[in-house]
C-alpha cells in the first residue's frame, strides 16, 4: 500500500476518532434496559407492529433501514427526518431533495408503532428509539442478524432541510469521498462497507443510475464496470423512466428479498447497481472488506450488527437535549 494511501487512511482514522464531539457521553447513557420499568413491553410492541407491516408491505424493511440511516447521518439519530412538511411552516429534512424518495411504508411503520406505544405507555418512548428498534427487527425478519439496541434517545425539537446537504452520500460518490463523509460521523471504512450491505435488500429508482446505462462515453454506451448483459437488461427495463420516475430495479438482483451476503458477491461480477456500489470494489482499501463479506456471511452479519449499533449512537440526544414527541411527524 503506497505512502499517500497510508496517510489518507491514517487521517480517516483520526477523523473518525474525533468525530461527533460529545456523542460518546450521550451514547454511554443509553441502555438496553432503559424502559424496563416505564414501558417493559416496548420491544415486543414494536416487533409485533413492524412484523405485521412487513407482511402486508414487503418493501417496508428496506425502506426503514434507509430511513434510519438518513436520520442518523443528519444531526444524529433523533427522529428529525420523520417530521412531515405538512406539519411545519418551514422545510424539514424530509423535504430535502435526497429525502423525497424515502418510502411511505417506512414512515407508516414507525407511526403505527408510536400509536401502539402511546396507548400502552403515553409520552414515554421516543420516535428515535422506535426507529432504531424497527430497523433492527426488520433486518432480522429478512434473515439478517438480530442485535441488542441501546435505548434512551430523545427526539429533536427541530428539523431543517438545510442540514441535509453534504451529510448524506450520493449514488455517484467515489469510495474515497464516502470514506471521508463516514469518518466525519465516526464510522470507519470497514464499518461503511458493512453498512453498505443493507443494499442486499430494497431497490433503486432508474434515475439514480441512468448515467451508467445511457449515453455513457464508452463503445457500448454504458459504464464498462457493469456486466454487459446486466447493462443491456437495465437499458431495457428503465427505458421509460423519464416518463415514469417510479420505475425501479432491485439492488440485489439475485436474492432481492433476503438479507444475505449476495450484494457483496455481485460487485466483482459487475452486478453492482449504483456507481457508489461499484466504487467499493474498485477502491483497494474497501475492496478487501467487500471480498471478506462475500466469502463469509458470519463475518458480514457480525460486522453489520456492530456497525448498526455504532450508527445508532451517532449524535444521539439524551435528557434535556431533546424531547419525547407525542406524534413522530410533528414537532411538539
N, C-alpha and C positions, 0 to 999 in steps of 0.2 A: 504494500500500500504506500503510495507516494507521500512525501512530506507535506505538501499542501493539503492533501486529503486528511492526513492525520491531524493537522492543525484545525481543519474545519470540524472534524468530529469531536476534537477536544473542546473547541469553543461551544459546540452544541451541548456537550455535557455540562459545561459551566453555566450555560444559559438555562438549561433545564433545572439545574440545582438552585438557581437564583430566582426562578420564575414564581409568579403569583405571590408577592410578599404577603405574609400573614396568613396565607391559606392553610399552612401546616397546623397552626394553632387552632384554627376553626375546625379543621378536619379531625383533629385529635379529640374534639368534644363530641363527635358523632359516635354512636354506639348501636350495636345490633339489638340491644335491649331498651332503646330509648322510649318506646311506647309500651313497655311491659305492664305498666300499671294504668296509664291513661287510655290506652287502646290496644289491649292484648291480642285482638284478632286482626290487627291491621294487615299482616302479610296474607292471611287466608282470604280476607275480603278482597284485596287487590287481585290475588291469584284467581279467585273464582270469577271476578268480573272480566278480567282480560282474557281468560280462557274461553269464556262464552263469546266475547267479541271476536277473538281469533277464529273460532269455529264458524261464526257467521260471516266474517270478512277476512279471508286468509292473507290479505295484504297488510293486516294490522301490525304484525310482528316487525317486519322490516321497516315500516313507517315509524313505529315507536322508537326503534333503535336510532333511526336518523334524527328524530325529534330530540331525543336525549342528547345526542352529540351536538346538535345545533344549539341547544340550550346551554350546555356546559361550556362551549367554546366562546360564547359571547357573554361577558360579565359574570361567568360562573354558573354552577348548577343551582339556579334559583327560580325556575319556572317563568322567567321573564318572556320566553318565546311563546308561552301559551296565551298571552293577552291578545284578545281579539281587537282588530281595528274598529269593529263596530261598537266597542265598549269604551273607546277612548277618543278624546278630541285631538289627540296627536297621533303620529305614526309610530306604533310599537314595532318591536323586532319582527313580528310576524308579517308585516307589510313590506319588509325589505325584499328586493328582487330575488335574491337567492333563496328566500324562505317561502316564496309564493307557491312552490311546488310541494311543500310539506303536505302529506296526505291527511285528509279529514278524518279518516278512521283512527289515526293515532291520537289526534286531539279528542275524539269522541271516547276512546278507551280511557283516557285519563279523566275526562269529565264524568263518565259513568262510575268510575272507582271513587271519585271525590264525592259524588252524590250518595253512594252507599256508605262511605265513611262518615259523612256529615250526619247521616241518620243514626249510625252506631256510636260515634264519638264526636259530637259537634265541636267545631272550632279547634280541633286537636292536631290532625295530620296535615302537613304541608303538601302543596301540589308538587313541590320539588322532590319530596320523598316518594310520593305516589309515582312520579315519572321514573325515578330510579328503580323502584320495585317492579313496575310494569315492564321496563326494558329487560331486566333480569329474568322475570318469569316467562316472557315471550321467547327469549333465546332458548330457554330450557324446553318449552313446548315444541320448538322446531328441532329438538335433538341436540342442542348445544349444552354447554356446561351450566350448572347451577352453582351459585357462589353467594357468600354472605353479603348483605348490603347494610352498611352502617347508616344509621338514620339520625335525624335531628336537624336537617337542613331547614332553613326558613325561606319563605318566598320573598322575592324582590318587591319593593314598593314602586319601582319604575320599570319602564320598558321603552326603549328608543331605537328606532330603525337605524339611526346614525351610528350606533355602536357596532353594527354588524360588519360593515365593510372592512376588509383586511383581517378579520378574525376567523373566517371560515375558508377552508381550502376550495379552490376552483377545480373543475374537472379537467382543465388543461394545464395544471401546475406540474412542474418538474418535481421529482422526488427530493432533490436538494432544497428547493423552495419550501416544500411541505415540511421537511425536517426542521427548517428554521422556524416555521409557524408553530409546529407542535412543540418545539423546545421552549417557545415563549409561554406555553401552558404547563411546562414542567414534564413533558412527555418525550421519552427518548425515541430514536429511530426504530428500535426494535418494538417498542410499545405501539408506535404508529403503524407498523406493518401488521401487528397482531390485531389492532382495531380495524384496519382496512379489511380484515377477514369478514367483517359484517357484510361485505358485498357478496358473500356467498348466498345471500337471500335478497329478495327485492328486485326492483327493476329501475331502469333509467329511461327518460324520455329521449327520443331520437335527436332532439335539438342539442342535447348535451354531448353528443359525439359525432354529429353530422359532418363536422370539419374533417373527420378522419376517413369518411367514406365517399364524400362528394367533392370533386374538384381539387383533390389533393395533388400537389405537384410531384407526381411520380408517373411512370409509364402506365400503370394500371388505374390511376386516378384515385387510389386510396392509400392510406398510411401503410408503408411496407412492413411495419411491425405487426400488422394484422394478418392472421391466417387468410390466404386468398379466398378460400371457399367461404369462410366466415364473413369476409368483407363483402363478397357478392351477395350473400344472404341478407346482410344488413342493408345493402343498397336497395334490394327488392322490398324488404319488409318496411323500410322507412320512406319509401318513395313519395308518399303523400303527407309527410309530417308537417310541411309548411301550411297545408290546408287544414290538417287535423293535428294540432300540437299534443294531443293526448296519446298518440302512438308511442309505444314504449317496448323495450326489449329486456328480458331477464338479465341481471348482472352475471349470473352463472347459468349458462345455457345447458349445462349437463345435469345438475341436480338443483334446480332453482328453488325448490321448496324445503330443502334440507339444510340445516346448519352443519356444515362439514368443511373439510379441507380442499374441496374441489376448486374453489376460487383460486387457490394458490397453484394447483396443478395446471389450471387453464393458462396461467400467464406465460410460461415458457412455450406454450403451444400457439401463441398468438391469439388467444381467445379472451384476452382482457378487453372489456367493452370500452371503458373510458381511457383517455390518454393518461390520466393520473394512475390508473391501474397498471397499464403497461410500463409506466415510468418506474414502478417499484422493482420490476425485473431488469430493466435496462441499467439501473444505477447500482454499481457494485456494493456499496455499503448497505443497501436494503435488499439486494438480490439474495444475500446469504440467509436472511430471515425468511424470505419467500420460499427458498429451497428447503429450509428446516421445517416449515409448516406443511409444505407439500408432501414431505416424506413422513411426517409424524403428527397424526391427528391429536394425540395426547398432549404433545408439546404445544400445539396451537391452542387447544382448549385451556390448558393451564395458563398460558401467557395471555390469552384473550381475557380470561376471568380476572387475572391480576391487573391488566390494563384497564378494564372496565371499572374496577374498584378505584383505581387511581384517577381515572377520568371523573368519577363521581365525587371526588374530593376537590376538583378544580374550583377555586373561587367561591366555596360554599359560605353561606351566611348563617350565623347561629345567634341565639339570644336576641338582643335588641337590634342586631344588624338587619333584621328582616321582620316578616310578619307571617301569620298563617291565614292565607286568603280563604274566604268562605266559598268563592267561585274561582276556578282556575283561570277563566278567561277574562276576569275583571280585576282591575286594581282597586283594592279596598280603600 
